[in-house]
Amino acid sequence: MKKLILFTLLAMFSASVWAADTNATSAALEAKYTASIEGRTTEILKVLALSDANQAAKVHDLVLAQYRALRSWHDENDARLKAARADTNAMARIRGSLKVLHEHFLSALAETLSPEQIELVKDKLTYGKVQFTLAGYVAQYPNLSVENQAEIVRMLKDAREEAMDGGSAAEKSAVFQRYKGRINNYLSKQGLRTEKSKAGAPNNSAVAK
């Protein structure tokens, strides 16, 4: 009987220690996450350089709330999306609520910021990948026309719109990689090639001789 009581007490003690450790770990992770999104939000506010303190506070709260809403959405739905990969209709239904979050966030920003300022927010949320990727294409394809560049920007901004809702930096980067495939196909159909590929191409006139 004494052994049973001792075993029960030890089990209860172990369970309480485990619960305390788990709670401490969860609290530490939450504090780390909060510090991370606070830092990202601060960077966005630096770029916006808002002189109105109330306006800045509102944007701060909106961006933080969006980060948390996206984390909750991905926690609840990423496994469902993975399971539904073979069913495009199911995936579209699941993503419907993500689109609502996206549109609500932009609508709320529009009440406080100008369209140009919202562009800055979008760029910061996606690590400036539109400008960075465009610069890469301009360097690789020096003969891009104004129309070519405009089409590349359009596709990159579509990528940005989708990547804004990504649950991680890796997921956002993957979205841009997918769109880069579309851009490459577009450039190929336009008959455009990189300077590097031109240099490696055979000289047809020389072969003809």
C-alpha positions in Angstrom: 0.0 0.0 0.0 2.8 2.4 0.9 4.6 1.5 -2.4 1.4 2.3 -4.3 1.1 5.7 -2.5 4.7 6.5 -3.2 4.4 5.6 -6.8 1.3 7.8 -7.2 3.0 10.7 -5.5 6.1 10.3 -7.8 3.9 10.1 -10.9 2.0 13.3 -9.8 5.3 15.1 -9.2 6.7 14.0 -12.5 3.6 15.2 -14.3 3.6 18.6 -12.6 7.3 19.0 -13.5 6.6 18.1 -17.1 3.7 20.5 -17.3 5.8 23.3 -15.8 8.6 22.6 -18.3 6.1 22.5 -21.2 4.5 25.8 -20.1 7.9 27.4 -19.7 9.0 26.3 -23.2 5.7 27.5 -24.7 6.0 30.8 -23.0 9.6 31.2 -24.2 8.7 30.3 -27.8 5.8 32.8 -27.7 8.1 35.5 -26.4 10.6 34.8 -29.1 7.9 34.9 -31.8 6.5 38.2 -30.4 9.9 39.7 -30.5 10.4 38.5 -34.0 7.2 40.0 -35.4 7.7 43.2 -33.4 11.1 43.5 -35.1 9.6 43.0 -38.6 6.8 45.5 -37.9 9.3 48.1 -36.7 11.2 47.7 -40.0 8.0 48.3 -41.9 7.3 51.4 -39.9 10.8 52.7 -40.5 10.3 52.4 -44.3 6.9 54.2 -44.0 8.3 57.0 -41.9 4.9 58.0 -40.6 4.9 61.4 -38.8 1.5 60.8 -37.2 1.9 58.8 -34.0 -1.8 57.6 -34.1 -1.4 56.5 -37.7 1.8 54.7 -37.0 0.2 52.9 -34.0 -2.7 51.8 -36.1 -0.4 50.4 -38.8 1.7 48.7 -36.1 -1.4 47.0 -34.6 -2.7 45.9 -38.0 0.6 44.4 -39.1 1.1 42.5 -35.8 -2.5 41.2 -36.0 -2.0 40.0 -39.5 1.2 38.1 -38.6 -0.7 36.4 -35.7 -3.7 35.7 -37.9 -1.6 34.1 -40.6 0.2 31.9 -38.0 -3.1 30.7 -36.6 -4.4 30.0 -40.1 -1.4 28.0 -41.1 -1.4 26.1 -37.8 -5.0 25.1 -38.5 -4.8 24.5 -42.2 -1.4 23.5 -43.5 -2.0 19.8 -42.7 -5.3 20.0 -44.4 -3.8 21.5 -47.5 -1.1 18.9 -47.6 -3.7 16.1 -47.4 -5.8 17.8 -50.1 -3.0 18.3 -52.7 -4.7 16.0 -55.2 -8.0 17.8 -54.9 -7.9 21.3 -56.4 -11.5 22.0 -55.4 -10.8 21.1 -51.8 -7.6 23.2 -51.7 -9.5 26.2 -53.1 -12.2 25.8 -50.4 -9.5 25.7 -47.7 -7.7 28.7 -49.1 -10.9 30.7 -49.3 -10.6 31.8 -45.7 -7.0 32.8 -46.3 -8.2 35.1 -49.1 -10.6 36.7 -46.7 -7.8 37.4 -44.3 -5.7 38.9 -47.1 -8.5 41.2 -48.3 -9.5 42.3 -44.8 -5.9 43.2 -44.0 -5.5 45.3 -47.2 -8.8 47.0 -46.7 -7.8 47.9 -43.2 -4.5 49.3 -44.4 -6.3 51.3 -47.1 -8.2 53.2 -44.3 -4.8 54.5 -43.0 -2.3 54.4 -45.8 -2.1 55.5 -49.4 -1.7 53.0 -52.3 2.0 53.9 -52.6 2.5 53.2 -48.9 0.6 49.9 -49.1 3.0 48.9 -51.9 5.9 49.5 -49.4 4.2 47.3 -46.8 3.7 44.5 -49.4 7.4 44.7 -50.4 8.6 44.5 -46.8 6.3 41.6 -46.1 7.9 39.7 -49.0 11.6 40.8 -48.4 11.7 43.1 -51.4 11.7 40.1 -53.8 9.8 42.0 -56.6 12.6 44.5 -57.0 15.4 42.0 -56.4 14.1 39.5 -58.9 13.4 42.1 -61.5 16.9 43.5 -61.2 18.2 39.9 -61.8 16.1 39.6 -65.0 17.3 43.0 -66.3 20.9 41.9 -65.7 20.4 38.6 -67.4 18.3 40.0 -70.3 19.8 43.4 -71.2 17.6 43.7 -74.3 14.3 43.5 -72.4 11.7 46.0 -73.8 9.6 48.2 -71.7 6.7 45.9 -72.4 8.7 42.8 -71.3 9.7 44.5 -68.1 6.1 45.5 -67.4 4.9 41.9 -67.9 7.7 40.6 -65.6 6.7 43.2 -62.9 3.0 42.2 -63.3 3.8 38.5 -62.6 6.2 39.3 -59.8 3.5 41.4 -58.1 1.1 38.5 -58.5 3.7 36.4 -56.8 4.0 39.0 -54.0 0.3 39.0 -53.4 0.3 35.3 -52.9 3.6 35.2 -50.9 2.3 37.8 -48.5 0.1 35.0 -47.0 3.0 32.5 -46.6 3.6 31.0 -43.3 7.4 31.2 -43.5 10.2 32.8 -45.4 10.8 29.5 -47.2 7.2 29.3 -48.3 7.3 32.9 -49.6 10.5 32.2 -51.5 8.9 29.1 -53.0 6.0 31.2 -54.4 8.5 33.5 -56.2 10.3 30.5 -57.5 7.1 29.1 -59.0 6.4 32.5 -60.7 9.9 32.7 -62.0 9.1 29.5 -63.9 6.2 31.3 -65.5 8.4 34.3 -66.3 11.0 32.1 -67.9 8.4 30.5 -70.1 7.1 33.9 -71.1 10.6 35.1 -72.0 11.3 31.9 -74.0 8.1 32.4 -76.0 9.2 36.0 -76.7 12.4 34.5 -78.2 14.5 36.2 -75.5 17.7 34.5 -74.2 20.2 35.4 -71.5 23.6 36.8 -72.5 25.1 33.7 -71.0 23.1 31.3 -73.2 23.8 33.4 -76.2 27.5 33.1 -75.6 27.3 29.4 -75.4 25.2 29.0 -78.5 26.9 27.7 -81.7 27.7 30.3 -84.4 25.3 29.2 -87.2 27.0 31.3 -89.8 30.3 29.7 -89.1 28.7 26.2 -89.2 27.2 27.0 -92.6 30.5 27.8 -94.1 
